[in-house]
């Protein structure tokens, strides 16, 4: 009995909180949120006495929402601004949706007043169809007019309107064709190429990799990068990667010798006291201890080192007026390093992590062209990050 009473009290508290929140929504004018709360609160036993507040609030919120929307629609019609057509259509859709939320709950009884709650529903089918047709015509005609302009941002707005038109009325006239036209006209085309201001040859493979923008994943909805110009495309921007300097260090090979020693366990021996006598345990047996010995190793370490530093800059050019928009520095370094070693003595005297050096041998130094290419690979990653962070249109 006590458990049932506690559960009932908890339910009443939750209901009271929900009613209070819904009442605040009605007071603040958020009628649709109040309707959603009320409909949710009336699920289950809609005629329960504890749910009467929801019925009153639902009746009030519905009436006020309908009155507000009807007034807004009348105002928009009087204004006769075609930009209001979308608002009119969406409001009619919302008026109908609001009714469909409530319809499954009807009838809803107001117990104290002995009557059903009033929800004067209307058939908005004709209004939805007519407002939708007017909106579609406006979106179509206006978008076609915008596509004639040269301004890409205006064309992109036309694209958004056409996509919306396609979503509410699929297959309307030649909307699909106009969408593709808007996408093409609204796209910024960027021509990417390289310049070499150094006194060294840039490996063809590096240039090809740098300009292979298919591997960058940078093309987005409104920007396409081309390293090779495509006939018929009027390019908007240029992205120029200019190699300014390439420094390659001499091939260096260094040698050093060092020694290490370590004490290791080498079996066991008898424990001796200070006089050199064998120490025994209580049973008379000699006590054994680890026999430690010192091992040594002489290491001859060789290191091969060669580095390459590539310095470049990236220029953003507006081809429409041939103006330099921005310049960004770009640099990369690749270091070739090989360490190998030989030894005399006991290898166990050095750390296990050093053993791999004994397995390596001297290798040929990379050619200068390979060094430049390896540095260029890192340069490509930095170029990708730079372009991703700095768009042509802010």
N, C-alpha and C positions, 0 to 999 in steps of 0.2 A: 504493500500500500504506500509506504513511504517513498519507494523507488518511483512508482507511478506519479505521485504528487510532484516529485522533483523534475521528472521529465516534462510534465505539463507546465510547470513554472518556467522551465527553460524554453519551451516552445512559445509561451506567451511573451517572454522577454524578446526573443528573436523577432516575433511578429510585430511587437511594438516598435522595435528599432527600424524594421522595414517600412512600417507605416509612416513613422516620423521622417525618414529619408524621402519617401515618396511625396509627402506633404510639402517638404522643402523644395522639391523639384517643381511641383506645381506653382508654388509661390514665386520661384525664380524664373518661371516662364519656360522651363525645359519640359514641355508637355510630352514629347515623345519618350523621353527617358522615364517620366512618371507613368506613362502608359505601359511601357515594358515592365517596370517594376510591379505594377498592379496586375498585369496579365500573369506574370510569374507567380505572384503571391496568391492568385486565385486558382492555381493548379491544384488538383486533388479535389477536396470537398469544397466546392465554390460557395455552397449555401451555408457553411458553418458561420455561427454567430461571430466568431473571432475574426472573420474575414470581411465583415460588413464595411469596415473603413476603406478597404481596397475598392469595393464596389462604388462607394461615394466618390473616391478620388479618381477612379477610372471614368466615371460619368462626367465629372468636372473637367478633367484633363482633355477628354475627347472633345467636349463642347468648345473649350477655349482654343484648342489646336485647330479645329475646323473653322471657327470664326476668324482666327488670325490668318490662316491660309487663304480663305475666301477673300478676305479684305486685301491681302497682298496681290492676289491674282487680278482683282479688279483694278488695283492701282497700276499694275504692270501693263494691263491692256490699255488703260487711259494714256499711259506714257508713250505707247506705240514705238518703243525702242526695240529693234530686233535683237539686241543683246539680252533682252529679258525673256526671249523665247525658251531658252534652256531652263530658266527658273520656273516658268509657267509649266512646262512639260514635267519637270521633276516634282513640282508641288502637286500636280494632279496624280502622279504616280504614288506620291507619299500619302495623299488623301485616301487613295484606294487601298494601299498597303495597311494603313492604320485600321481600316474597317476589317480587313481580313485577319488581323491579329485578334480582334475582339470577337468576330463572328462565331468561332467554335464554342465560346463560353456562354452565349446567349441561350435562354434568357437569364438575366441576373436579377435576383429579387432583393428589394430593399425592405427588410423585415419590419422595421419600425413604422414605415410609411405605408406598408401593405401594397406596394406597387413594384412593377419592373423598372429597372434603371432605363433611362431613355438614351438611345443611340440612333439618331436619325440618319440612317445610311442612305447613300445616293449611288446611282449608277454613273460612274465617271468614264465609261468606255468611249463614248463619243468625244469627250473632252481630251482624253489621253491620245486617241488616234489623231484628232485634228491638230492638237498642239505638237505632236510628234512629227506630223507631215510638214507643218510650218517650220519647225526647227530644222528638219532634214533639208528642206529647200534652202533655207538661209545658210546653213553650214556648207552646202554644196556650192551655191552661187558665190558666197563670200570667199571660199577657199580657192575657187577657180580664178577669182579676181586677184587674190593674193599671190597666186603662182606666176602671175605675169610680171611681178616686181623682180628686182635684182637683189633685194636685201634678203640675205639668207636667214636672218632671225625671223623676219616676217614669214618666210616660206616655212620655217619650222613650226610657227604657230598654225599655219594652214595644215601642216601634216598632223598636228595634234587634233585639230578639229575634224579632219577626215578620219582619223583613227576612231574618234568618238562616234562619228557618224556611222562608221562601219560596225561599231559595237551595238548601237541601238537599232540599226536598220541594215543588216548584212545584205550586200549585193545591190545597194541602191545605185542605180544608173552605172556609171563607170568609175565608182569611188575607188575600187582597187587599183585601177590604172593611174588615177590621180595621186594615190598614196605613193606609188613607185616614182612618179614624176617629182613629187615633193621631196621624197627621200634623196633622189639624185641631185636635184637643184639645191637642196639645203645642206648638202654634205660639203665639208671643207676638204679639199684635196691638197696633200702636202707632198712635194717632191724632195726626196732625200738624196744627197750626193756628198762625195768627199773631195777634199783638196789636199795636196801635199806641198807644204812649204818647207820641208826639211831637205837635207842634201842626201837622203837615203831613199832607196826604193821601198815602197810599201808592198808587202806580199799581196799578190792578186787574191789569194785565198782569204786573207784578212779583210780586204775591201768587200769581197763577196759576202762574207759572213756578217760584216757590219751593216751591209745594205739589205740583208735578207730579213725584211721586216715581218715576214710570215712567221718567223720564230719568236718575235717579240710579244705578240698578243696585245698590241697597243691599239689596233683599229677599234673604234667604238661606234656608237650609233651615228655620230655626225662627223667623224674624222677618219680619213683613209690615207695611209702612207704608201707612196710608190717610189721605188728606187729607179725604176725605168719609166719614163714618161709614156703615157698611153695616148694614142692619137684621138683627138676629139675632146679631151678633157682640158678645161681651163683651170690651171692650178692656182690656188689661192695663196699658198705659203711655200716657202723653201726652208729646209733644215739642212744646214751645211756643217759637216764635220771636217774641220781643218786641222791636219797634223802640223804642229808648230815645231816640235823638236823630238829627236830620238837620241838617247844616250845609251851606249852599250859599253860596259866596263871591260877592261882586259881580262883575259882568262887567268885566274889566279889559282895556284896550288900551293898549299902551305903544309908544313910538317912539324910535328912536335912530339917529344918523347916525355913520358912521365911514368912513375912507378907507384904501385899500390901494394899494400900488404894487409893481411887479415889473419886472425887466429881462428882455427877451425878445430873441431873435435877429431882426434885420431885414436880411437879406441879408448880403453880405460887403463888405469894404473892403481897401484896401492897408495893409500894415503899415508904420508910420512909426517912424523912430528918434527919439532925444531931440531932434534938431535939425529934425525935421519932414520929413526926407527919406524917400523910398520905399525900403524894404528889399527887396533882390532875392536870388534864390537863385543857385547856382553857374552856372546857365545864363543868368543875366541877366533872368529873369522876375520880375515883382513877386510878393512873397509875400502871399497873401490870408489875412485873419482874419475871424471873425464880427463883424458890425456890430451891437452891442447898443444897445438903446434902452430908456428907462424909460417904462412906461405906468402910468396912474393911474385909479382908479375911486372915486367917491363913492357909498356905499351908504346907502339909507334903509330901515331894517328896522322892521317892525311886528309886534307879537306880541299875540295874543288869548289870554286865559287865564280859565278858570272852573273851579272845583272843587266837588266834592260829597263829603261824608263821612257815611257811615251807620254808626251805632253800635247794636248790638243785643245781646241775650243769648239763650241757649238753655237752657231748663229741661227737665230730665227728671223726670217725675212718675210715681209709682206709683199707679195708679188704684184698686188694691185697698185701700189704706189712706190715699190722698190725701196721701202724704208726698212732699216734694221730695227727689229722690235726688241730683241734681247740677245745678250751673249753670255755664255756660261763656260767656265773653265772645266777641263776634263783631263785627268792624268791617271796613269796606271804604271805599276812596276811589277816586273816578274824577276824572281831570283832563282837561279839554278844553284843548287847546293848538293854536294855528295860527300859524305864522310865515311871513310873506311879505315881499317886498322889491322895491324899485325901485332904479334906479341911473342915474348919469350918468358917462360916460367909457367906458373900454375894459373890457369884462366879463372879459377874459382876465387882468386883474390880481388876481382873487380865485380861490380854489380851485375846482376842478371840482365838488367835493361840495356847494358852496354854490349852484350854478346852479339847482337845483330850487326854491329859495326865490323866484327871479324868475318862475317859472311859476305860483306860487300867488297867489290873490287873497283878499281879505277874505270871510269867510263868516258867515252869521247865527249868533249864539250859540245853543246848545241850550236848549230850554225847561227849566225846573226839573224838570218831570215826567220828561223824558228823561234828565236828569242822575241823578235818583234811580234810574231803571230801569237805567242803565248801571252805576252803583255796585252795584246789587242783583245784577247778573249775576256779578260777582266774589264777592259775598256768598254766592251759591248754591254756587259751587265750594268756598268755605271751609266752608260748612255740610256739604257732602257729605264732605269730608275729616274733619271733626269727628265726624260720625256713624260713619264707617268706623273711626275710632280708638277711639271710646268706645261700647262696646256696653251695652245695658241690663243684661244678665246678664254678670257678670265670669267 
